[in-house]
Amino acid sequence: MGKYSSTRRAWELTMFILGLGLGALIILCAIVYYSRQLPAGILDLDPLVRVYTPPGVEPLPATISGTVIEGILPRAAKAIKVPILLYHYVEYNHDPNDTIRMGLTVTPFWLERQLQFLRSNNYVTVSPAQLVAAVNSGRTLPPKSVMLTFDDGYRDFYTDAYPLLLKYKAKATIFVIPGFLDRPNFMYTRQLQEIATQSSGLITIGAHTVHHAALTSEKTTKAWDEVYGSKEGLEKIIGRKVEVFAYPYGFFNQETIKIVRRSGFTIAMSTIFGTTESRENLFYLPRIRVGNYAGEQFAARLK
């Protein structure tokens, strides 16, 4: 009897160990499988943009971080490649101690050199509407298409960038924070209205939440107010539809993607590094931050 009990206990222990091993193997396989579902480079968020806080906004707590996940749209049969360039300030920053702002600044001198490079090398600036049409319906874009985007709606966009864009007839998109209009550093409402009505269709106006909110840290109702409220507020100001969105700090997750889609936006920009667009990532398109350079260094960012 004692020998039988010992054998049974040994058998039960063996089966228990095998069960633990099998469970661990299943969990490992699941982790590997789901990690492969994420688009390549999905966690490669621009580190400088992630920590940047616009003037007048409380810095984010160190515990807040953005969640980036696979999109909720079906995969496209074919992806396209359009570099989407990301700008913030276009100015001459005279405060060397403000290193983050320095890192997010392209001077008017270098912006003009970049626009000259694009024109001289047969690049064609395209609008978000053109990109959406290409992704969703297969409409052909020019071979060397590029998109220019400017975040936050700073006043230097109107005073320094906008005249250069008109000069070179370059299409661009500006993501505006309607709650910050008429504040120091930011555009006046009348300037935004002028751009909306007198840019000859070159400038697309997009939304960037009402108060530059870190959407992944907000409750659903608050996130909805920030996203839909920015669209509604801008549409009242400029008198036309606003269908393009950019996530502040590059923070988004599946819930914020749903809110952006249900708010009526057709496309959304992230701060993920990359140049490939498809229906899969239409609501977290990658962008490339550029700096004060042109020529070969600038060309390398377009590849």
Contacts in CASP RR format, 6 or more apart in sequence:
PFRMAT RR
TARGET T0000
AUTHOR 0000-0000-0000
METHOD contacts of the structure
MODEL  1
MGKYSSTRRAWELTMFILGLGLGALIILCAIVYYSRQLPAGILDLDPLVR
VYTPPGVEPLPATISGTVIEGILPRAAKAIKVPILLYHYVEYNHDPNDTI
RMGLTVTPFWLERQLQFLRSNNYVTVSPAQLVAAVNSGRTLPPKSVMLTF
DDGYRDFYTDAYPLLLKYKAKATIFVIPGFLDRPNFMYTRQLQEIATQSS
GLITIGAHTVHHAALTSEKTTKAWDEVYGSKEGLEKIIGRKVEVFAYPYG
FFNQETIKIVRRSGFTIAMSTIFGTTESRENLFYLPRIRVGNYAGEQFAA
RLK
37 70 0 8 1.000
38 69 0 8 1.000
38 70 0 8 1.000
39 70 0 8 1.000
39 71 0 8 1.000
39 280 0 8 1.000
39 281 0 8 1.000
41 272 0 8 1.000
41 273 0 8 1.000
41 274 0 8 1.000
42 68 0 8 1.000
42 69 0 8 1.000
42 70 0 8 1.000
42 272 0 8 1.000
43 68 0 8 1.000
44 272 0 8 1.000
44 273 0 8 1.000
44 274 0 8 1.000
45 66 0 8 1.000
45 68 0 8 1.000
45 250 0 8 1.000
45 270 0 8 1.000
45 271 0 8 1.000
45 272 0 8 1.000
45 273 0 8 1.000
46 86 0 8 1.000
46 250 0 8 1.000
46 271 0 8 1.000
46 272 0 8 1.000
46 273 0 8 1.000
46 287 0 8 1.000
46 289 0 8 1.000
48 100 0 8 1.000
48 103 0 8 1.000
48 104 0 8 1.000
48 289 0 8 1.000
49 86 0 8 1.000
49 88 0 8 1.000
49 104 0 8 1.000
49 249 0 8 1.000
49 250 0 8 1.000
49 271 0 8 1.000
49 289 0 8 1.000
50 66 0 8 1.000
50 249 0 8 1.000
50 250 0 8 1.000
50 251 0 8 1.000
50 271 0 8 1.000
51 60 0 8 1.000
51 100 0 8 1.000
52 88 0 8 1.000
52 100 0 8 1.000
52 104 0 8 1.000
52 249 0 8 1.000
53 59 0 8 1.000
53 60 0 8 1.000
54 152 0 8 1.000
54 177 0 8 1.000
54 180 0 8 1.000
54 185 0 8 1.000
54 212 0 8 1.000
55 183 0 8 1.000
55 184 0 8 1.000
55 185 0 8 1.000
55 186 0 8 1.000
56 180 0 8 1.000
56 183 0 8 1.000
57 211 0 8 1.000
57 212 0 8 1.000
60 214 0 8 1.000
60 217 0 8 1.000
60 249 0 8 1.000
64 214 0 8 1.000
64 216 0 8 1.000
64 217 0 8 1.000
64 251 0 8 1.000
65 216 0 8 1.000
65 251 0 8 1.000
66 214 0 8 1.000
66 216 0 8 1.000
66 249 0 8 1.000
66 250 0 8 1.000
66 251 0 8 1.000
66 252 0 8 1.000
66 253 0 8 1.000
67 216 0 8 1.000
67 251 0 8 1.000
67 252 0 8 1.000
67 253 0 8 1.000
68 252 0 8 1.000
68 253 0 8 1.000
68 270 0 8 1.000
68 272 0 8 1.000
68 284 0 8 1.000
69 253 0 8 1.000
69 254 0 8 1.000
70 280 0 8 1.000
71 254 0 8 1.000
71 257 0 8 1.000
71 280 0 8 1.000
71 281 0 8 1.000
71 283 0 8 1.000
71 284 0 8 1.000
72 254 0 8 1.000
72 257 0 8 1.000
72 258 0 8 1.000
72 283 0 8 1.000
73 279 0 8 1.000
73 280 0 8 1.000
73 282 0 8 1.000
73 283 0 8 1.000
74 279 0 8 1.000
74 280 0 8 1.000
75 278 0 8 1.000
75 279 0 8 1.000
75 280 0 8 1.000
76 135 0 8 1.000
76 278 0 8 1.000
76 279 0 8 1.000
76 280 0 8 1.000
78 138 0 8 1.000
78 278 0 8 1.000
79 276 0 8 1.000
79 277 0 8 1.000
79 278 0 8 1.000
79 280 0 8 1.000
80 131 0 8 1.000
80 134 0 8 1.000
80 135 0 8 1.000
80 141 0 8 1.000
80 276 0 8 1.000
80 277 0 8 1.000
80 278 0 8 1.000
81 275 0 8 1.000
81 276 0 8 1.000
81 277 0 8 1.000
82 126 0 8 1.000
82 131 0 8 1.000
82 134 0 8 1.000
82 141 0 8 1.000
82 145 0 8 1.000
82 146 0 8 1.000
82 147 0 8 1.000
82 275 0 8 1.000
82 277 0 8 1.000
83 146 0 8 1.000
83 147 0 8 1.000
83 275 0 8 1.000
83 288 0 8 1.000
83 301 0 8 1.000
83 302 0 8 1.000
83 303 0 8 1.000
84 146 0 8 1.000
84 147 0 8 1.000
84 149 0 8 1.000
84 269 0 8 1.000
84 275 0 8 1.000
84 277 0 8 1.000
84 285 0 8 1.000
84 286 0 8 1.000
84 287 0 8 1.000
84 288 0 8 1.000
85 146 0 8 1.000
85 147 0 8 1.000
85 148 0 8 1.000
85 149 0 8 1.000
85 287 0 8 1.000
85 288 0 8 1.000
85 289 0 8 1.000
85 290 0 8 1.000
85 301 0 8 1.000
86 149 0 8 1.000
86 151 0 8 1.000
86 269 0 8 1.000
86 271 0 8 1.000
86 287 0 8 1.000
86 288 0 8 1.000
86 289 0 8 1.000
86 290 0 8 1.000
87 106 0 8 1.000
87 111 0 8 1.000
87 148 0 8 1.000
87 149 0 8 1.000
87 150 0 8 1.000
87 151 0 8 1.000
87 161 0 8 1.000
87 289 0 8 1.000
87 290 0 8 1.000
88 104 0 8 1.000
88 105 0 8 1.000
88 150 0 8 1.000
88 151 0 8 1.000
88 152 0 8 1.000
88 154 0 8 1.000
89 101 0 8 1.000
89 104 0 8 1.000
89 105 0 8 1.000
89 106 0 8 1.000
89 154 0 8 1.000
89 156 0 8 1.000
90 105 0 8 1.000
90 106 0 8 1.000
90 107 0 8 1.000
90 108 0 8 1.000
90 111 0 8 1.000
90 150 0 8 1.000
90 154 0 8 1.000
90 156 0 8 1.000
90 157 0 8 1.000
90 160 0 8 1.000
90 161 0 8 1.000
91 105 0 8 1.000
91 107 0 8 1.000
91 108 0 8 1.000
91 154 0 8 1.000
91 156 0 8 1.000
91 160 0 8 1.000
92 107 0 8 1.000
92 108 0 8 1.000
93 101 0 8 1.000
93 102 0 8 1.000
93 105 0 8 1.000
95 101 0 8 1.000
95 102 0 8 1.000
96 102 0 8 1.000
103 291 0 8 1.000
104 289 0 8 1.000
105 292 0 8 1.000
106 114 0 8 1.000
106 290 0 8 1.000
106 291 0 8 1.000
106 292 0 8 1.000
107 292 0 8 1.000
108 160 0 8 1.000
108 161 0 8 1.000
108 164 0 8 1.000
110 291 0 8 1.000
110 292 0 8 1.000
110 293 0 8 1.000
110 294 0 8 1.000
111 160 0 8 1.000
111 161 0 8 1.000
111 164 0 8 1.000
112 164 0 8 1.000
112 168 0 8 1.000
113 294 0 8 1.000
113 295 0 8 1.000
113 298 0 8 1.000
114 290 0 8 1.000
114 294 0 8 1.000
114 298 0 8 1.000
115 164 0 8 1.000
115 165 0 8 1.000
115 167 0 8 1.000
115 168 0 8 1.000
115 170 0 8 1.000
116 168 0 8 1.000
116 294 0 8 1.000
117 123 0 8 1.000
117 294 0 8 1.000
117 295 0 8 1.000
117 298 0 8 1.000
117 299 0 8 1.000
118 125 0 8 1.000
118 146 0 8 1.000
118 168 0 8 1.000
118 170 0 8 1.000
119 168 0 8 1.000
121 144 0 8 1.000
121 299 0 8 1.000
122 144 0 8 1.000
123 144 0 8 1.000
123 145 0 8 1.000
123 146 0 8 1.000
123 302 0 8 1.000
124 141 0 8 1.000
124 142 0 8 1.000
124 144 0 8 1.000
124 145 0 8 1.000
124 146 0 8 1.000
125 145 0 8 1.000
125 146 0 8 1.000
125 147 0 8 1.000
125 148 0 8 1.000
125 170 0 8 1.000
125 171 0 8 1.000
125 172 0 8 1.000
126 141 0 8 1.000
126 142 0 8 1.000
126 145 0 8 1.000
126 146 0 8 1.000
126 147 0 8 1.000
126 171 0 8 1.000
127 147 0 8 1.000
127 171 0 8 1.000
127 173 0 8 1.000
127 204 0 8 1.000
128 147 0 8 1.000
128 173 0 8 1.000
128 204 0 8 1.000
128 243 0 8 1.000
128 244 0 8 1.000
128 266 0 8 1.000
128 267 0 8 1.000
129 204 0 8 1.000
129 243 0 8 1.000
129 266 0 8 1.000
130 139 0 8 1.000
130 141 0 8 1.000
130 145 0 8 1.000
131 141 0 8 1.000
131 147 0 8 1.000
131 267 0 8 1.000
131 277 0 8 1.000
132 266 0 8 1.000
132 267 0 8 1.000
132 282 0 8 1.000
133 139 0 8 1.000
134 140 0 8 1.000
134 141 0 8 1.000
135 277 0 8 1.000
135 278 0 8 1.000
135 279 0 8 1.000
135 282 0 8 1.000
136 279 0 8 1.000
136 282 0 8 1.000
146 302 0 8 1.000
147 171 0 8 1.000
147 173 0 8 1.000
148 165 0 8 1.000
148 170 0 8 1.000
148 171 0 8 1.000
148 172 0 8 1.000
148 173 0 8 1.000
149 172 0 8 1.000
149 173 0 8 1.000
149 174 0 8 1.000
149 175 0 8 1.000
149 246 0 8 1.000
149 269 0 8 1.000
149 287 0 8 1.000
150 157 0 8 1.000
150 161 0 8 1.000
150 172 0 8 1.000
150 173 0 8 1.000
150 174 0 8 1.000
150 175 0 8 1.000
151 175 0 8 1.000
151 208 0 8 1.000
151 246 0 8 1.000
152 175 0 8 1.000
152 176 0 8 1.000
152 177 0 8 1.000
152 180 0 8 1.000
152 186 0 8 1.000
152 208 0 8 1.000
152 212 0 8 1.000
153 174 0 8 1.000
153 175 0 8 1.000
153 176 0 8 1.000
153 177 0 8 1.000
153 180 0 8 1.000
153 186 0 8 1.000
153 187 0 8 1.000
153 208 0 8 1.000
154 185 0 8 1.000
154 186 0 8 1.000
154 187 0 8 1.000
155 185 0 8 1.000
155 186 0 8 1.000
155 187 0 8 1.000
155 188 0 8 1.000
155 191 0 8 1.000
157 174 0 8 1.000
157 187 0 8 1.000
158 187 0 8 1.000
158 188 0 8 1.000
158 191 0 8 1.000
158 192 0 8 1.000
158 194 0 8 1.000
158 195 0 8 1.000
161 172 0 8 1.000
162 195 0 8 1.000
162 199 0 8 1.000
162 203 0 8 1.000
164 170 0 8 1.000
165 171 0 8 1.000
165 172 0 8 1.000
165 199 0 8 1.000
165 202 0 8 1.000
165 203 0 8 1.000
166 199 0 8 1.000
166 200 0 8 1.000
166 202 0 8 1.000
169 202 0 8 1.000
170 202 0 8 1.000
171 201 0 8 1.000
171 202 0 8 1.000
171 203 0 8 1.000
171 204 0 8 1.000
172 202 0 8 1.000
172 203 0 8 1.000
172 204 0 8 1.000
173 203 0 8 1.000
173 204 0 8 1.000
173 205 0 8 1.000
173 206 0 8 1.000
173 244 0 8 1.000
174 195 0 8 1.000
174 203 0 8 1.000
174 204 0 8 1.000
174 205 0 8 1.000
174 206 0 8 1.000
175 206 0 8 1.000
175 207 0 8 1.000
175 208 0 8 1.000
175 244 0 8 1.000
175 245 0 8 1.000
175 246 0 8 1.000
175 269 0 8 1.000
176 187 0 8 1.000
176 192 0 8 1.000
176 205 0 8 1.000
176 206 0 8 1.000
176 207 0 8 1.000
176 208 0 8 1.000
176 230 0 8 1.000
176 234 0 8 1.000
177 186 0 8 1.000
177 208 0 8 1.000
177 209 0 8 1.000
177 210 0 8 1.000
177 211 0 8 1.000
177 212 0 8 1.000
177 230 0 8 1.000
178 207 0 8 1.000
178 210 0 8 1.000
178 229 0 8 1.000
178 230 0 8 1.000
178 233 0 8 1.000
178 234 0 8 1.000
178 237 0 8 1.000
179 210 0 8 1.000
179 211 0 8 1.000
180 186 0 8 1.000
180 211 0 8 1.000
180 212 0 8 1.000
181 187 0 8 1.000
181 188 0 8 1.000
181 189 0 8 1.000
181 192 0 8 1.000
181 237 0 8 1.000
182 188 0 8 1.000
182 189 0 8 1.000
189 237 0 8 1.000
192 205 0 8 1.000
192 237 0 8 1.000
192 238 0 8 1.000
193 237 0 8 1.000
193 238 0 8 1.000
195 203 0 8 1.000
195 205 0 8 1.000
196 203 0 8 1.000
196 205 0 8 1.000
196 237 0 8 1.000
196 238 0 8 1.000
196 239 0 8 1.000
196 240 0 8 1.000
197 238 0 8 1.000
204 244 0 8 1.000
205 234 0 8 1.000
205 238 0 8 1.000
205 242 0 8 1.000
205 244 0 8 1.000
206 234 0 8 1.000
206 242 0 8 1.000
206 243 0 8 1.000
206 244 0 8 1.000
206 245 0 8 1.000
206 246 0 8 1.000
207 227 0 8 1.000
207 230 0 8 1.000
207 231 0 8 1.000
207 234 0 8 1.000
207 242 0 8 1.000
207 244 0 8 1.000
207 245 0 8 1.000
207 246 0 8 1.000
207 265 0 8 1.000
208 230 0 8 1.000
208 245 0 8 1.000
208 246 0 8 1.000
208 248 0 8 1.000
209 215 0 8 1.000
209 226 0 8 1.000
209 227 0 8 1.000
209 230 0 8 1.000
209 248 0 8 1.000
210 225 0 8 1.000
210 226 0 8 1.000
210 229 0 8 1.000
210 230 0 8 1.000
210 233 0 8 1.000
211 226 0 8 1.000
212 248 0 8 1.000
213 222 0 8 1.000
213 223 0 8 1.000
213 226 0 8 1.000
213 248 0 8 1.000
214 248 0 8 1.000
214 249 0 8 1.000
214 251 0 8 1.000
215 223 0 8 1.000
215 226 0 8 1.000
215 227 0 8 1.000
215 247 0 8 1.000
215 248 0 8 1.000
215 251 0 8 1.000
215 252 0 8 1.000
215 256 0 8 1.000
215 259 0 8 1.000
216 251 0 8 1.000
216 252 0 8 1.000
216 253 0 8 1.000
216 256 0 8 1.000
217 251 0 8 1.000
218 226 0 8 1.000
220 255 0 8 1.000
220 259 0 8 1.000
223 255 0 8 1.000
223 256 0 8 1.000
223 259 0 8 1.000
224 259 0 8 1.000
224 263 0 8 1.000
227 245 0 8 1.000
227 256 0 8 1.000
227 259 0 8 1.000
227 260 0 8 1.000
227 263 0 8 1.000
228 259 0 8 1.000
228 263 0 8 1.000
229 263 0 8 1.000
230 242 0 8 1.000
230 245 0 8 1.000
231 242 0 8 1.000
231 245 0 8 1.000
231 263 0 8 1.000
231 264 0 8 1.000
231 265 0 8 1.000
234 242 0 8 1.000
235 241 0 8 1.000
235 242 0 8 1.000
242 265 0 8 1.000
243 264 0 8 1.000
243 265 0 8 1.000
243 266 0 8 1.000
243 267 0 8 1.000
244 265 0 8 1.000
244 266 0 8 1.000
244 267 0 8 1.000
244 268 0 8 1.000
244 269 0 8 1.000
245 260 0 8 1.000
245 263 0 8 1.000
245 265 0 8 1.000
245 267 0 8 1.000
245 268 0 8 1.000
245 269 0 8 1.000
246 268 0 8 1.000
246 269 0 8 1.000
246 270 0 8 1.000
247 256 0 8 1.000
247 268 0 8 1.000
247 269 0 8 1.000
247 270 0 8 1.000
247 271 0 8 1.000
247 284 0 8 1.000
249 271 0 8 1.000
250 270 0 8 1.000
250 271 0 8 1.000
250 272 0 8 1.000
252 260 0 8 1.000
252 268 0 8 1.000
252 270 0 8 1.000
252 284 0 8 1.000
257 268 0 8 1.000
257 283 0 8 1.000
257 284 0 8 1.000
260 268 0 8 1.000
260 283 0 8 1.000
261 283 0 8 1.000
265 283 0 8 1.000
266 282 0 8 1.000
267 282 0 8 1.000
267 283 0 8 1.000
267 285 0 8 1.000
268 282 0 8 1.000
268 283 0 8 1.000
268 284 0 8 1.000
268 285 0 8 1.000
269 284 0 8 1.000
269 285 0 8 1.000
269 287 0 8 1.000
270 284 0 8 1.000
270 285 0 8 1.000
270 286 0 8 1.000
270 287 0 8 1.000
271 287 0 8 1.000
271 289 0 8 1.000
272 284 0 8 1.000
272 286 0 8 1.000
272 287 0 8 1.000
273 286 0 8 1.000
273 287 0 8 1.000
273 288 0 8 1.000
274 286 0 8 1.000
274 287 0 8 1.000
274 288 0 8 1.000
275 286 0 8 1.000
275 288 0 8 1.000
275 302 0 8 1.000
275 303 0 8 1.000
276 286 0 8 1.000
277 285 0 8 1.000
277 286 0 8 1.000
288 301 0 8 1.000
288 302 0 8 1.000
290 298 0 8 1.000
290 301 0 8 1.000
END
